[in-house]
Amino acid sequence: MALVTTPNLRDPDGFYEALMELHEGLSPEESAALNARLVLLLANHIGDEAVLEEAFRAARRPALVQHSP
C-alpha cells in the first residue's frame, strides 16, 4: 500500500469543520494531546509501517502554497 497524497475525502470542508469543532474550548496543551491521540488512533488503523514512514517524510516537507496570479 502506498501513501495517498491526492485529495481523497468525500467532504473535505466538512472534515475540516468537524476537526476544528473537536478542538473548540481546549487549551493549547489539551489540543496538542488530542492531536497526538488522533494520530496514534489513525496510525493504528493504517497499520502499515512503510506507509506511516512515508507519511512522516511527507509531513516533514514544507507544504507547497499555490498563489493566484
Backbone as CSV, one residue per row, in Angstrom:
resi,resn,N_x,N_y,N_z,CA_x,CA_y,CA_z,C_x,C_y,C_z
1,MET,0.856,-1.171,0.000,0.000,0.000,0.000,0.904,1.236,0.000
2,ALA,0.539,2.234,-0.791,1.294,3.489,-0.840,0.476,4.588,-0.172
3,LEU,1.162,5.587,0.301,0.517,6.737,0.915,-0.268,7.503,-0.139
4,VAL,-1.522,7.773,0.125,-2.362,8.553,-0.779,-2.187,10.028,-0.421
5,THR,-1.687,10.807,-1.372,-1.476,12.229,-1.111,-2.357,13.112,-1.991
6,THR,-3.138,12.504,-2.862,-4.091,13.262,-3.664,-5.388,13.394,-2.867
7,PRO,-6.208,14.405,-3.176,-7.467,14.574,-2.439,-8.270,13.279,-2.418
8,ASN,-8.700,12.891,-1.207,-9.343,11.595,-1.058,-10.537,11.648,-0.106
9,LEU,-10.872,12.817,0.397,-12.002,12.940,1.310,-13.254,13.306,0.527
10,ARG,-14.346,12.638,0.827,-15.614,12.925,0.160,-16.068,14.345,0.438
11,ASP,-15.870,14.805,1.687,-16.301,16.146,2.095,-15.174,16.809,2.890
12,PRO,-14.141,17.307,2.212,-13.006,17.874,2.935,-13.387,19.066,3.798
13,ASP,-14.307,19.901,3.336,-14.719,21.054,4.142,-15.444,20.607,5.409
14,GLY,-16.291,19.597,5.287,-16.989,19.055,6.449,-16.021,18.424,7.435
15,PHE,-15.007,17.719,6.906,-13.992,17.128,7.771,-13.245,18.210,8.533
16,TYR,-12.831,19.265,7.828,-12.089,20.356,8.465,-12.948,21.014,9.542
17,GLU,-14.213,21.244,9.235,-15.117,21.856,10.212,-15.245,20.981,11.464
18,ALA,-15.404,19.682,11.266,-15.518,18.764,12.405,-14.230,18.742,13.224
19,LEU,-13.092,18.798,12.541,-11.805,18.808,13.236,-11.653,20.070,14.074
20,MET,-12.040,21.204,13.516,-11.955,22.464,14.263,-12.910,22.452,15.462
21,GLU,-14.111,21.920,15.278,-15.071,21.824,16.385,-14.549,20.914,17.489
22,LEU,-13.817,19.878,17.109,-13.242,18.954,18.081,-12.294,19.667,19.036
23,HIS,-11.650,20.726,18.557,-10.668,21.467,19.354,-11.256,22.655,20.112
24,GLU,-12.516,22.973,19.848,-13.129,24.132,20.500,-13.091,23.998,22.019
25,GLY,-12.689,25.096,22.674,-12.688,25.145,24.129,-11.508,24.467,24.792
26,LEU,-10.584,23.934,23.995,-9.416,23.264,24.571,-8.253,24.243,24.702
27,SER,-7.460,24.039,25.717,-6.220,24.803,25.849,-5.242,24.305,24.777
28,PRO,-4.177,25.067,24.523,-3.179,24.578,23.565,-2.615,23.204,23.954
29,GLU,-2.415,22.974,25.233,-1.889,21.685,25.688,-2.904,20.565,25.463
30,GLU,-4.170,20.841,25.764,-5.221,19.838,25.543,-5.391,19.549,24.049
31,SER,-5.284,20.588,23.235,-5.395,20.430,21.789,-4.245,19.580,21.249
32,ALA,-3.032,19.825,21.727,-1.874,19.030,21.298,-2.027,17.571,21.718
33,ALA,-2.534,17.337,22.923,-2.747,15.966,23.395,-3.820,15.270,22.560
34,LEU,-4.880,16.000,22.208,-5.931,15.439,21.357,-5.339,15.054,20.000
35,ASN,-4.523,15.953,19.416,-3.889,15.644,18.132,-3.014,14.401,18.229
36,ALA,-2.267,14.275,19.309,-1.406,13.095,19.486,-2.243,11.827,19.556
37,ARG,-3.343,11.861,20.312,-4.214,10.678,20.401,-4.813,10.341,19.039
38,LEU,-5.221,11.373,18.300,-5.807,11.160,16.978,-4.784,10.543,16.026
39,VAL,-3.559,11.049,16.042,-2.500,10.492,15.194,-2.270,9.024,15.535
40,LEU,-2.203,8.696,16.818,-1.969,7.307,17.218,-3.121,6.397,16.811
41,LEU,-4.344,6.868,16.953,-5.506,6.080,16.527,-5.474,5.821,15.019
42,LEU,-5.204,6.871,14.247,-5.172,6.707,12.797,-3.982,5.860,12.350
43,ALA,-2.835,6.010,12.998,-1.675,5.181,12.679,-1.977,3.714,12.951
44,ASN,-2.644,3.440,14.045,-3.017,2.069,14.357,-3.977,1.526,13.303
45,HIS,-4.903,2.360,12.857,-5.855,1.945,11.833,-5.142,1.633,10.521
46,ILE,-4.165,2.467,10.135,-3.405,2.240,8.909,-2.585,0.965,9.038
47,GLY,-1.822,0.884,10.117,-1.110,-0.340,10.454,0.095,-0.694,9.600
48,ASP,0.299,-0.057,8.491,1.395,-0.376,7.581,2.565,0.564,7.878
49,GLU,3.646,-0.004,8.433,4.775,0.830,8.853,5.421,1.573,7.699
50,ALA,5.470,0.973,6.514,6.061,1.651,5.359,5.232,2.872,4.977
51,VAL,3.929,2.760,5.015,3.046,3.886,4.708,3.218,4.973,5.763
52,LEU,3.310,4.575,7.019,3.480,5.551,8.096,4.821,6.276,7.971
53,GLU,5.878,5.555,7.618,7.177,6.192,7.419,7.131,7.160,6.245
54,GLU,6.397,6.794,5.187,6.234,7.694,4.051,5.477,8.957,4.487
55,ALA,4.477,8.777,5.338,3.723,9.920,5.862,4.624,10.811,6.714
56,PHE,5.509,10.220,7.508,6.454,11.012,8.298,7.286,11.899,7.380
57,ARG,7.831,11.292,6.319,8.678,12.054,5.394,7.874,13.168,4.715
58,ALA,6.668,12.857,4.307,5.823,13.857,3.637,5.466,14.993,4.584
59,ALA,5.190,14.670,5.832,4.799,15.688,6.803,5.954,16.619,7.147
60,ARG,7.184,16.145,7.029,8.357,16.985,7.334,8.653,17.992,6.231
61,ARG,8.158,17.715,5.011,8.381,18.644,3.901,7.458,19.841,4.059
62,PRO,7.960,21.034,3.743,7.085,22.213,3.801,5.948,22.067,2.793
63,ALA,4.789,22.542,3.178,3.639,22.495,2.271,3.873,23.449,1.118
64,LEU,3.466,23.030,-0.057,3.558,23.897,-1.223,2.320,24.777,-1.254
65,VAL,2.545,26.061,-1.321,1.439,27.012,-1.362,1.310,27.521,-2.779
66,GLN,0.124,27.391,-3.328,-0.105,27.899,-4.672,-0.688,29.302,-4.565
67,HIS,-0.126,30.209,-5.307,-0.596,31.595,-5.319,-1.299,31.874,-6.630
68,SER,-2.399,32.584,-6.550,-3.095,33.002,-7.769,-2.361,34.174,-8.377
69,PRO,-2.303,34.220,-9.719,-1.609,35.351,-10.373,-2.329,36.664,-10.162
